Structures are given as structure tokens and as C-alpha cells.
Amino acid sequence: MKSMSFSNKFFVNPVRLLAPMEGLTDPLMRQILTQIASDLGRPYDWSVSEFIRITQHVLPAHVFYKYVPELNDDAKTASGTPIHVQLLGSEAQLMAENATYAAELGAPAIDINFGCPAKTVNSHRGGSVLLDEPETMYQIISAVRQAVPAHIPVSAKIRLGYTDTSQMDDIRGAIVASGADWLTIHARTKTQGYKPPAYWDKIQSFNALDIPVIANGEIWTAAQANDCMTQAGTPHLMLGRGAVTRPDLVAQVDNDTENSTDSVENTATLLWQDLIAHQIRFLEGAAKNDVVLVGRYKQWLGMLTKGYAEAQIVWEGIKREKNKAVIISALQASVQE
Ligand SMILES: Cc1cc2nc3c(=O)[nH]c(=O)nc-3n(C[C@H](O)[C@H](O)[C@H](O)COP(=O)(O)O)c2cc1C
């Protein structure tokens, strides 16, 4: 059976995935975070690209390469982590044609986005709004599954519903009938946005499907990861904002046999001083221009303040700074203090 062979190949052990996050886990951030995970001895099994929106035609190659430059390198980051290509759209045939092209360009797997809450996306019948149309979900996934070569997995990423969970049975039915090879579930509805809590227990019912289920949402600590796995009844996890806030979270999850329940006592596998070089690498990375890069770095630093006390001090010093070189010096100084 097709799904079983993918299970054997991709899910031999519990998988740990870095979440697709548009404007956050872009190619540069993916490089950095997958490198850190590898260095810590717990590489991500794979990550998923930011969504590529499919509206009218088959996108030209340069668009795929822009979103997923890793396609030039065997679809892997420098540390060897595979990047799956995520598509978002509502026209089954068009999605299938784009997926086929992405596969030709070297996508190791195709993921389909049914979770995006953005108004512009939803108003064009893409992303989470399709959770209210399980039949359309079925058509999209099955068209993509039939179109791409059998050795390329096709997965779906969903939320629990659009405004509520009343469609969950039909969504489950659509997924199973579509031939999706696995399923990632962000355990909130679209209406619940990104606010805690995530309803990990609601993932349970999807385990009845004959495909691997990956749990996602509101995992910031190893203890929460363990709670999530227990409540969701699956060993497979996708880490989102928590992985940006604590880039060592992925390593801590598999280290945390003690299961400390105190979220503040997050064992520091990666110390601030060891994170400095990665932040500098980020600031020296490729971007449209320095303004964009500095803005993006500040976004990251803002998130790091939730994971590292030292980040708060650097933040206070550079929050109005625009010059990249000055920020790099401030970072270097933060270890010498
Ligand atoms: C800034 C941002 C951008 C996101 N972009 C995407 C995306 O492109 N594709 C997708 O499937 N999910 C996207 N998500 C959802 C995440 O993949 C994930 O499901 C969600 O953040 C819940 O996980 P978390 O609570 O661990 O962050 C995004 C989330 C955030 C915060």
C-alpha cells in the first residue's frame, strides 16, 4: 500500500518538523534553524516551505526557486534538511499542474495548505476557508495525488475547522478518501487564530486514519511537547514559533525524559553565547536589502526575548538601530559583558 511505504520511509522514528511560517521561516531562517538543530544532534526530519499561492496558471520556475532556493541543492538546506514544497489554492486541476511542475523541479514532497487564516487568501477561497468545503479539499488533494509521481508524497496541513470543529468528521473523510500520505494538524480553528491554548486532544480522532498524523500548535517547551504527544496520541510533532524562540527546542524535546513541568526551567541546550554566531550569520545573509534584513532580524530578536533573558538586553540597546554593523557589534558585546 502506498501510504504504508511512505510510513516506512518517512516515519520510521517519531518525526520532528520545522513549521512553514510565511515571512518567518524563509530560506535564510530555515538555513539557520536547521543548522542549529543538526549541530545539536537532532536534525529536523524535514521542513516545509512558506506557502506558494496558486491562482491562475502554472508558475514559472523562478517563482519556485525564489520560495524554495533549496531546489538548487537537492531540495536540502546546507545542513542536509529536506524542504517540502507547500502549495495553496482552490482549483484542483491547477494545483495538480503546479504540483507536477514542482516535482519536476525537484520537490521531494508536496504539502497542501488548508490552514492559512489570511483575509486576502481566504477571500480567494484558499487556505483555511476550504475547511468549510471538505469536498473541495478532497478534489484538490486527490487531483494532486494522482498527478505527481507515485514516489513523491502528498500531504495536507489543516486546522481543526474554520469557525468551529463541526466539519471535523467530513474533513477526516475527505482526507482519507483523497489518498493523502500524511496529515499535519494545527490544533486550533481559524477563528482561534494563534492564541493559546491549542486543543491537542482534538487531534486524537484523526489517528483512526491509516496515515501518520503530525501534531502542531503552541509547543514552546519540551514539557508541552510531551503533553501534546500524549493528548494527541501521536509521536510526530511540528514546531512553529517555539522553534524560532528557542532554536534548541527540537533537541530538548528528545532529551527531556524527566519531563519537567516548569516551563521557565527550560534546559539551555544552546546558550546565548552560542546563538550569537548564528544571529550574525542571519544578519550577513542574503536579503533584498539591509532595511529588510534588519527588520527581519528584529522580528527574530523580539521572539528570542521570550526564550533568552540576554536577548532582552540586546533588544533594549538596538531597538532603534538601523545599521547592521552596529547591531553585530552589540551582539558581540553581549557575550563579553
Ligand atoms: C508568521 C506565521 C506564518 C505562517 N505561515 C504559514 C504557511 O506559510 N503555511 C502554513 O501551513 N502554516 C503557516 N503558519 C502556521 C504554522 O505553520 C503553525 O501551524 C502555527 O504557527 C502553529 O504552530 P505554533 O503554535 O507552534 O507556532 C504560519 C504561522 C505564523 C505564526
The ligand as an SDF file (V2000), in Angstrom:
LIG
                    3D

 31 33  0  0  0  0  0  0  0  0999 V2000
    4.0420   34.2300   10.8780 C   0  0  0  0  0  0  0  0  0  0  0  0
    3.4150   32.8990   10.5470 C   0  0  0  0  0  0  0  0  0  0  0  0
    3.3410   32.4770    9.2320 C   0  0  0  0  0  0  0  0  0  0  0  0
    2.7700   31.2280    8.9170 C   0  0  0  0  0  0  0  0  0  0  0  0
    2.7780   30.7950    7.6110 N   0  0  0  0  0  0  0  0  0  0  0  0
    2.3470   29.5390    7.3160 C   0  0  0  0  0  0  0  0  0  0  0  0
    2.4760   28.9950    5.9930 C   0  0  0  0  0  0  0  0  0  0  0  0
    3.0110   29.6330    5.0720 O   0  0  0  0  0  0  0  0  0  0  0  0
    1.9870   27.7450    5.7700 N   0  0  0  0  0  0  0  0  0  0  0  0
    1.4030   27.0000    6.7710 C   0  0  0  0  0  0  0  0  0  0  0  0
    0.9820   25.8820    6.5230 O   0  0  0  0  0  0  0  0  0  0  0  0
    1.3090   27.4730    8.0220 N   0  0  0  0  0  0  0  0  0  0  0  0
    1.7780   28.7120    8.3140 C   0  0  0  0  0  0  0  0  0  0  0  0
    1.7240   29.1580    9.6110 N   0  0  0  0  0  0  0  0  0  0  0  0
    1.2170   28.2650   10.6660 C   0  0  0  0  0  0  0  0  0  0  0  0
    2.3520   27.4720   11.3180 C   0  0  0  0  0  0  0  0  0  0  0  0
    2.9210   26.5580   10.3980 O   0  0  0  0  0  0  0  0  0  0  0  0
    1.8380   26.6900   12.5430 C   0  0  0  0  0  0  0  0  0  0  0  0
    0.8290   25.8240   12.1120 O   0  0  0  0  0  0  0  0  0  0  0  0
    1.2880   27.6120   13.6230 C   0  0  0  0  0  0  0  0  0  0  0  0
    2.1610   28.7020   13.8530 O   0  0  0  0  0  0  0  0  0  0  0  0
    1.0270   26.8630   14.9140 C   0  0  0  0  0  0  0  0  0  0  0  0
    2.2180   26.3870   15.4730 O   0  0  0  0  0  0  0  0  0  0  0  0
    2.9180   27.1630   16.7090 P   0  0  0  0  0  0  0  0  0  0  0  0
    1.8460   27.4710   17.7070 O   0  0  0  0  0  0  0  0  0  0  0  0
    3.9420   26.1810   17.1890 O   0  0  0  0  0  0  0  0  0  0  0  0
    3.5350   28.4080   16.1620 O   0  0  0  0  0  0  0  0  0  0  0  0
    2.2610   30.4110    9.9490 C   0  0  0  0  0  0  0  0  0  0  0  0
    2.3320   30.8520   11.2680 C   0  0  0  0  0  0  0  0  0  0  0  0
    2.9070   32.0670   11.5830 C   0  0  0  0  0  0  0  0  0  0  0  0
    2.9830   32.4910   13.0250 C   0  0  0  0  0  0  0  0  0  0  0  0
  1  2  1  0
  2  3  1  0
  2 30  2  0
  3  4  2  0
  4  5  1  0
  4 28  1  0
  5  6  2  0
  6  7  1  0
  6 13  1  0
  7  8  2  0
  7  9  1  0
  9 10  1  0
 10 11  2  0
 10 12  1  0
 12 13  2  0
 13 14  1  0
 14 15  1  0
 14 28  1  0
 15 16  1  0
 16 17  1  0
 16 18  1  0
 18 19  1  0
 18 20  1  0
 20 21  1  0
 20 22  1  0
 22 23  1  0
 23 24  1  0
 24 25  2  0
 24 26  1  0
 24 27  1  0
 28 29  2  0
 29 30  1  0
 30 31  1  0
M  END
$$$$
